[in-house]
């Protein structure tokens, strides 16, 4: 007599063929995968139990009296995923996407087994009784709200990067039009920051009859180079001497490295969030 596992394996292949999906995408398992997908377990009576586990916890367990019951239980999450993909490929602004997904599921399963269609329709009605369709009567307004949120985020990103742009502009202007001079070192200071230390040099220089005092953030090697010195080479803007910096002090490159790492982290976080939303919307098995 053919074992229950062999029957289920043959039935699983038949089901995936009837539904037009790849069997590898929706695997048949006899041991916990802990990823939210079904596993089959032999029982003392009936055909088998279909269990869903995730991260070591059992989320659901359904008993199948017959092979037909087991295949229906397998068909349901497969159709849930395929229905979500179908709905995502046919967006209907203002309409609950479950309308498209549920209709697709009923139509597909009805072509495999009319009795399964009736069973699924009953289960869908029970779900909708608890969680009715939530159609949005004002999808355009919500769309514009999304555009405004994105625009605000871009504006915040640009504002956060303004110091980087300002530093690049200063260094470019002074490199092209600045005047070299020797300034007197007023003070060298070191600050212990929460995440990183910083080093500064305060210097003063005269242009005409007016003396200007400026402070520049420098790197540690420049700090120790200036420690024994009383003067520091600078470049200043002859049209506005308050715009000055230590000559050769490439603050823009240091800031670019820092902001580059921050931007890479933000992109990583956004991509993970986007992939998680996509997975929740169209890839996770549908549980009822």
C-alpha positions in Angstrom: 0.0 0.0 0.0 1.3 3.4 -0.9 2.5 5.5 2.1 0.8 8.7 3.0 4.1 10.6 2.1 4.2 9.1 -1.4 0.5 10.0 -1.9 1.1 13.6 -0.8 4.2 13.9 -3.0 2.3 12.9 -6.0 -0.7 15.0 -5.1 1.6 18.0 -4.5 3.1 17.7 -8.0 -0.4 17.4 -9.5 -1.7 20.4 -7.6 1.2 22.7 -8.6 0.7 21.6 -12.2 -3.0 22.4 -12.1 -2.4 25.8 -10.5 0.3 26.6 -13.0 3.1 27.2 -10.4 6.6 25.8 -9.9 6.7 23.1 -7.3 10.1 24.4 -6.0 8.5 27.7 -5.2 6.0 26.1 -2.9 7.9 23.1 -1.4 6.4 20.0 0.2 8.0 19.6 3.6 8.0 16.9 6.3 10.1 18.8 8.8 9.9 22.3 10.2 11.2 25.1 8.0 10.5 27.8 10.6 9.8 30.3 7.8 6.0 30.5 7.8 5.4 27.7 5.3 3.5 24.4 5.7 5.0 21.1 6.8 3.2 17.8 6.8 3.1 15.5 9.9 1.8 12.0 10.2 -1.1 11.5 12.7 -2.5 8.4 14.4 -5.9 9.0 12.7 -6.8 10.7 9.5 -4.4 11.5 6.8 -2.0 14.1 8.2 -1.6 17.5 10.0 -0.5 20.6 8.1 1.5 22.8 10.4 2.9 26.3 10.1 5.9 27.3 12.2 8.0 30.4 12.3 11.1 31.1 14.4 10.5 28.0 16.5 6.8 28.8 17.3 3.8 26.9 15.9 1.4 29.4 14.3 -1.3 27.0 13.1 -2.2 23.3 12.8 -4.9 21.9 10.5 -6.0 18.3 10.4 -6.6 16.7 7.0 -8.8 13.6 7.0 -8.1 12.8 3.4 -5.6 13.5 0.6 -8.1 15.9 -0.9 -8.2 17.9 2.4 -4.5 18.1 2.5 -4.2 19.3 -1.0 -6.9 22.0 -0.4 -5.0 23.2 2.6 -1.8 23.4 0.5 -3.7 25.2 -2.4 -5.0 27.9 -0.1 -1.6 29.7 0.8 -0.4 29.1 -2.8 -3.4 30.9 -4.1 -2.9 33.6 -1.5 0.5 34.4 -2.8 -0.4 34.1 -6.4 -3.5 36.2 -5.8 -1.5 39.0 -4.2 0.9 39.0 -7.1 -2.0 39.1 -9.5 -3.6 42.1 -7.7 -0.2 43.9 -7.5 0.1 43.7 -11.3 -3.4 45.2 -11.8 -3.5 48.1 -9.4 -7.0 49.6 -8.9 -6.7 53.0 -7.2 -9.2 53.4 -4.4 -10.1 49.7 -4.4 -9.2 47.2 -1.7 -6.7 44.9 -3.5 -8.3 41.9 -1.8 -11.2 42.2 -4.3 -8.9 41.3 -7.2 -6.9 38.7 -5.2 -10.0 36.9 -3.8 -11.7 36.8 -7.2 -8.5 35.4 -8.8 -8.3 32.7 -6.1 -11.9 31.6 -6.5 -11.6 31.5 -10.3 -8.4 29.6 -10.2 -9.4 27.0 -7.6 -12.8 26.6 -9.3 -11.0 25.3 -12.4 -9.2 22.7 -10.3 -12.1 21.5 -8.1 -15.6 23.1 -7.9 -16.0 21.8 -4.3 -12.8 23.6 -3.3 -14.2 26.8 -4.7 -17.3 26.6 -2.5 -15.1 25.9 0.5 -12.8 28.8 -0.2 -15.7 31.1 -0.9 -17.1 30.3 2.6 -13.7 31.0 4.2 -13.4 34.3 2.4 -16.8 35.4 3.5 -15.8 34.6 7.1 -12.6 36.7 6.7 -14.6 39.6 5.2 -17.1 39.4 8.1 -14.3 40.2 10.5 -12.3 42.5 8.2 -14.6 44.0 5.5 -13.1 45.5 2.3 -11.6 48.9 3.0 -12.0 50.8 -0.2 -10.5 54.3 -0.2 -12.9 56.9 -1.6 -10.2 59.5 -2.1 -7.2 57.7 -3.6 -6.0 60.8 -5.5 -5.7 62.7 -2.3 -3.8 59.9 -0.7 -1.5 59.8 -3.7 -0.7 63.5 -3.4 -0.1 63.0 0.3 2.5 60.4 -0.6 4.1 62.7 -3.1 4.3 65.5 -0.4 5.8 63.1 2.1 8.5 62.0 -0.4 9.2 65.7 -1.3 9.5 66.5 2.4 12.0 63.7 2.9 14.1 64.8 -0.1 14.1 68.4 1.2 15.3 67.1 4.6 18.0 65.0 3.0 19.1 68.1 1.0 19.1 70.3 4.1 21.2 67.7 6.0 23.7 67.7 3.2 24.0 71.5 3.0 27.2 71.7 5.2 28.9 69.3 2.7 27.9 71.5 -0.2 28.9 74.7 1.6 32.3 73.3 2.4 32.9 72.2 -1.2 31.9 75.7 -2.4 34.3 77.3 0.1 37.2 75.1 -0.8 36.6 75.5 -4.5 36.4 79.3 -4.3 39.5 79.7 -2.1 41.5 77.3 -4.3 40.6 79.4 -7.4 40.5 82.9 -6.1 41.9 82.8 -2.6 45.0 84.7 -1.3 47.7 82.8 0.7 48.9 84.2 4.0 50.5 83.3 7.3 48.1 83.6 10.2 49.1 83.6 13.9 47.9 80.6 15.9 45.7 81.8 18.8 44.7 78.4 20.2 44.8 74.7 19.4 42.0 72.7 21.0 40.8 69.1 21.2 37.2 68.0 21.9 36.2 64.6 23.1 33.0 63.8 21.2 30.4 61.2 21.9 31.3 59.3 18.7 34.6 60.9 17.6 37.1 63.5 18.7 37.6 66.7 16.9 40.5 69.1 16.6 40.4 72.9 16.0 42.8 75.7 15.4 41.9 79.3 16.1 44.0 81.8 14.2 44.1 85.6 13.4 45.4 87.5 10.4 45.3 91.0 9.2 44.0 92.3 5.9 44.8 96.0 5.5 44.2 97.6 8.9 41.6 95.1 10.0 42.4 91.9 12.0 40.2 88.8 11.4 39.9 85.8 13.8 38.7 82.5 12.4 38.4 78.9 13.6 39.0 75.8 11.4 38.4 72.2 12.2 41.5 70.2 11.2 42.6 66.6 11.2 44.8 65.0 14.0 48.0 64.9 11.9 47.6 68.7 11.2 46.9 69.3 14.8 50.2 67.7 15.9 52.1 69.4 13.1 50.9 72.8 14.3 51.4 72.1 18.0 55.0 73.5 18.1 54.3 76.3 15.6 53.1 79.8 16.1 51.8 80.4 12.6 49.7 78.5 10.2 49.4 78.9 6.3 45.9 79.9 5.3 43.9 81.0 2.2 41.3 83.7 2.4 38.8 85.4 0.1 40.1 89.0 -0.6 36.5 90.1 -1.2 35.4 88.7 2.2 38.3 87.8 4.5 36.0 86.1 6.9 35.9 83.3 4.4 39.2 81.6 5.2 40.6 78.2 5.9 43.8 76.4 6.7 45.6 75.8 3.4 45.5 72.1 2.4 42.8 71.3 5.0 40.5 69.1 2.9 37.4 69.1 5.1 35.1 68.3 2.2 36.7 64.9 1.6 36.3 64.0 5.3 32.7 65.1 5.4 32.0 63.3 2.1 33.2 60.0 3.6 31.0 60.5 6.7 27.9 61.4 4.7 28.6 58.7 2.2 28.5 56.1 4.9 25.3 57.6 6.4 23.7 57.6 2.9 24.7 54.0 2.3 23.2 53.0 5.7 19.9 54.9 4.9 19.7 53.2 1.5 20.3 49.8 3.1 17.5 50.5 5.7 15.1 51.8 3.0 15.8 48.8 0.7 15.2 46.3 3.6 11.9 48.1 4.5 10.8 48.1 0.9 11.6 44.4 0.4 9.8 43.5 3.7 6.7 45.4 2.6 6.8 43.6 -0.8 7.3 40.3 0.9 4.4 40.9 3.3 2.2 42.1 0.4 2.8 39.4 -2.1 5.1 36.7 -0.9 4.1 35.5 2.5 1.6 32.6 2.8 -1.9 33.7 3.5 -3.2 32.3 6.8 -6.8 32.0 7.7 
